[in-house]
Amino acid sequence: MGIVSWIVLGLLAGGIAKFLLPGRDPSGLIVTTLIGVAGSFIGGWLSAKFLDKPIQTEFFDLTTWGAAIAGSLVLLIAYRILFGNSRR
């Protein structure tokens, strides 16, 4: 997968992570989707590095999607813990 595919996957993974973790975010839609993009990169890297799951070249691979969504969820939770009370 190329960089554009990872960005698109990150945008979708960020939306799915937001759906799975509803509630008020300390930021808006743009920051949430950027967290999704960063989470997909981090999830893919961690999956390849520590779980011996190489990054697939196909866009519709369940392992790749799972790693991207998991990375997005982790970053979104961390962001809410760190900056949860900043938006009122």
N, C-alpha and C positions, 0 to 999 in steps of 0.2 A: 504494500500500500504506500502511496505517496503522501506527501505532507498535506495536500489538499484533502485527501480521504480521511486523514487523522483529524483534521480540523472539522470536517463535516461530521465525523463520528463523535467528536467531542461535543459539538453543538447538540446533537441528538442525545448523547449520554447525559449531558447537563440537564436537558429537558426531562429525561426519564428520572434522573436523580431528584430533581425538584418535585416531580410527581410522586415519587416514593417517599419523600421527606417533606410533606406539606407544612405550611406555616408561614409566618412572616419572616422574610429575610431581612438582614440588616442592609441589604443593597438592592439594586434594581435588576432588571432582566439582563442587561449587558454584562454586569459583573458575574451574575450567576452562570451565564453561558461561557464566559471566559474561564470560570472555575471548572466548568465541564470540559473545556478543551484541555486545560492543564491537567485535570484528573485523568483524562484519557491517555495523555502522554505518560504520566506517572504510572498509571495502572498497567499500561502496556510494557513499560520498561521494567517494573517490578515483576510482572508475570514472566517476562523473558529472562530476567536476571536470577530470580530466586526460586521460581517454580518450575523451571526447565520447560516452559511452554513458549516455544518460539513464536514470534509475531508472524501471523499468516499473511500471505499476499492477497487473500480474498477479503473483500469488504464484508461479506455476510458470513462471518465465522463466529460461532457462538462463544468461543473462548475469548476472542478479541473483544466482543461486545461486553461480555461479563467483566473483563478486566477494566475496560473503559468506564463502565457504570460503577463498579466498585471504587475505582480511583476517584471518580466524581463525587460519590457519596462521602468518602472519607474527607476530601477537601471541603465539601459543603458543610459537613458537621464541624470540622475544625474552624472554618470561617465563622460559623454561627457561635461557637464557643468563644472565640477571640473577640468578635465584633458584634455580638448579639444585642447589646443594649444601645448601640450607637444611633439607631433610627427610631424616632418616636413621632 
